[in-house]
Amino acid sequence: MLEYVKTILMKVSFDKKLFEKELRKGLNLLAPSELREFKDWCYKTFAKIYLAVLNKYFVKLA
């Protein structure tokens, strides 16, 4: 499921609202064991453009 969510986020990264919606859905789909890897990947991949969105959803996983 992790690779699926990554693929979706890559495809919708052109639009902030769509990115945020899919990030939220992805967080609900993933197993707790996948969340740490997903968080690291998201920050590495999208921090330059969507840092505020990432901080909004990953603050609970700190």
Protein Blocks (a to p, Z undefined) as FASTA:
>chain_A
ZZmmmmmmmmmmmpmklmmmmmmmmmmmpcfklmmmmmmmmmmmmmmmmmmmmmmmmmmm
ZZ
